Structure formats: C-alpha cells, structure tokens
Amino acid sequence: MNKQELFENIKRKQSFLCVGLDTDIKKIPGHLLKEEDPIFAFNKAIIDATAPYCIAYKPNLAFYESMGVKGWIAFEKTVEYIKKNYPDQFIIADAKRGDIGNTSAMYARTFFEELDIDSLTVAPYMGEDSVTPFLSYEGKWVILLALTSNKGSHDFQLTEDKEGERLFEKVLRKSQEWANDQNMMYVVGATQGRMFEDIRRIVPNHFLLVPGIGAQGGSLEEVCRYGMTPECGLIVNSSRAIIYADKSENFAQAAKDEAGKVQKQMAEQLKAARIV
Ligand SMILES: O=c1ccn([C@@H]2O[C@H](COP(=O)(O)O)[C@@H](O)[C@H]2O)c(=O)[nH]1
C-alpha cells in the first residue's frame, strides 16, 4: 500500500486508528480456550468487530513468538485473515528487527516475501547496513524507532552530541539519506507531547506510527495538535485499551465500542484540520 492509498483510506474511514493485536493467552476470555487455536479465534473476532473503525492492524511479534510454533501459526493465520477479508487494512509487523546486513536481509525475507506484510518496525541502533536490506522491497515500509513511548526513551534517545543534536533527531535526519516518505515511517510515542513539534521540523511529510494512547495514557488531542500534517501523517495505535476492553463473552462488542469511540475522536480531529 502506498502513501496516497493510506491517505485515501484515512479520509474514507475518517480514522487513523491502528488496532494493536497484542494477544496474550493469559488475558483472553476463558471460553475461547476451548477453541483449537484460541489466539487466532480471539484475533478474528477482534478484527471483524473493529475493522470498520481502523485503517491498520499491528500484531506485536513478542506475543506470538512467546508461544513457540503455535504462536507463529496464529500470527500467520491472522495476517492471512486480514489480507483476505480486509485487503484495505495496512498491516504492521511490530518486531523491532535490525542486525548486520545479511541477517537483516533474512528478516526482510521473512516479513516481506514469505508473509508479504506491508511494513515492519526496525531498530536504528546498528545503522545504515542494518536498515537498508529492508528498503529494497518495492511497496513495503520500514517503520524506524525514533522517539519511543516508554520512560527509558530518555536514557539514550534524548542524549545530545557536542553540537546539541539529540540522538532521535540524528536518527530522523540521517535515515533520510537512505529512504524517503514513500518507504519509511517513524515510531514516535503518544506520551511525548510537544516533542512532536521538534519531530515535524525534521520530517514534515513522513507518516508517524504513534503508540501510547489508551493504556499508556498519551493524549490523542496533543498528538494531533503537534504532529498532524495536511495529509494527516499519523497512524495512532491502541492495543490493550481496545482488545481487552472486556474480558467476558462480550469482548468483541466491547472492543468494537472502544474502537468506535476512538474513531469518533479522530474524525473530529480530521474535520478540525479540514482533512475531511
Ligand atoms: O515506543 C513504542 C514502540 C512500540 N510500542 C508498542 O505498541 C503497543 C502499545 O500497546 P498499548 O497496549 O496500547 O500500550 C505495544 O505493542 C508496544 O510494544 C510502544 O508501546 N511504544
């Protein structure tokens, strides 16, 4: 999916919501444990319930890999299900990969060839040769970690060099030598408030993947005030607040209601910015 198609989907659905599929066997409703593949059964119900309100899904690989082969199968089935039934949904594999070049090339093959997923989160720490193997796939996106949502983001990402440039700023600036706004996005946490202004000075046109509303308490309103572009430029993720809105047999309806609420707030933001 290219940038223009993503923007068209945002306008059509009046939403820039990404539902995070952080599916934990210990948190899903008990009745699903009778199913042959409880993780997939949960995901399928969540996807069917929330698809009208979002434009993307983000399965986080940690939740699947923690279950070994069964988890990987559930992950593959989930990706297949979205692609077959909701082909307009952008799929993000949140795997935070990145290694020496030949190893990154194998990760790229896994996610972009074997699974044909739209995008992958990548850690920038190992530099150019660890990121560029992911960029050789036409129509696929690298989503590079820039300024993350967690407290530990201060430990390295905000440190300054002698010229006063902070590490996350260097990541944004340097990575533009390897890619552009048609094949690279950046992760910026919703908890980072006004820092979005600094980010937009360096990457005024790139899409940002923004986790951290909902369970982590980030403000959607602030993200939009400081981070929205004339083409929206935002994909805002919420995982736990949506998928675990209710733990009873009513879980899918509750996820639908929660996703609907966020979509409504997003529609208001898009209207205020005259995007829709
Ligand atoms: O800076 C980051 C980068 C990634 N994440 C991931 O996003 C979701 C957030 O889940 P919530 O339940 O909505 O808090 C999760 O998969 C994280 O690993 C992030 O939170 N912050």
Ligand as a Chemical Component Dictionary entry (heavy atoms), coordinates in Angstrom:
data_LIG
# 
_chem_comp.id                   LIG 
_chem_comp.type                 NON-POLYMER 
_chem_comp.pdbx_formal_charge   0 
_chem_comp.three_letter_code    LIG 
# 
loop_
_chem_comp_atom.comp_id 
_chem_comp_atom.atom_id 
_chem_comp_atom.alt_atom_id 
_chem_comp_atom.type_symbol 
_chem_comp_atom.charge 
_chem_comp_atom.model_Cartn_x 
_chem_comp_atom.model_Cartn_y 
_chem_comp_atom.model_Cartn_z 
_chem_comp_atom.pdbx_ordinal 
LIG O1 O1 O 0 7.553  3.334  21.521 1  
LIG C1 C1 C 0 6.852  2.324  21.440 2  
LIG C2 C2 C 0 7.021  1.375  20.436 3  
LIG C3 C3 C 0 6.160  0.323  20.383 4  
LIG N1 N1 N 0 5.164  0.167  21.286 5  
LIG C4 C4 C 0 4.253  -0.990 21.121 6  
LIG O2 O2 O 0 2.930  -0.507 20.846 7  
LIG C5 C5 C 0 1.964  -1.248 21.553 8  
LIG C6 C6 C 0 1.264  -0.381 22.601 9  
LIG O3 O3 O 0 0.315  -1.133 23.330 10 
LIG P1 P1 P 0 -0.746 -0.472 24.345 11 
LIG O4 O4 O 0 -1.420 -1.643 24.949 12 
LIG O5 O5 O 0 -1.689 0.375  23.539 13 
LIG O6 O6 O 0 0.024  0.329  25.324 14 
LIG C7 C7 C 0 2.717  -2.437 22.149 15 
LIG O7 O7 O 0 2.734  -3.480 21.199 16 
LIG C8 C8 C 0 4.118  -1.894 22.337 17 
LIG O8 O8 O 0 5.100  -2.898 22.316 18 
LIG C9 C9 C 0 5.002  1.084  22.282 19 
LIG O9 O9 O 0 4.098  0.991  23.133 20 
LIG N2 N2 N 0 5.853  2.155  22.330 21 
# 
loop_
_chem_comp_bond.comp_id 
_chem_comp_bond.atom_id_1 
_chem_comp_bond.atom_id_2 
_chem_comp_bond.value_order 
_chem_comp_bond.pdbx_ordinal 
LIG O1 C1 DOUB 1  
LIG C1 C2 SING 2  
LIG C1 N2 SING 3  
LIG C2 C3 DOUB 4  
LIG C3 N1 SING 5  
LIG N1 C4 SING 6  
LIG N1 C9 SING 7  
LIG C4 O2 SING 8  
LIG C4 C8 SING 9  
LIG O2 C5 SING 10 
LIG C5 C6 SING 11 
LIG C5 C7 SING 12 
LIG C6 O3 SING 13 
LIG O3 P1 SING 14 
LIG P1 O4 DOUB 15 
LIG P1 O5 SING 16 
LIG P1 O6 SING 17 
LIG C7 O7 SING 18 
LIG C7 C8 SING 19 
LIG C8 O8 SING 20 
LIG C9 O9 DOUB 21 
LIG C9 N2 SING 22 
# 
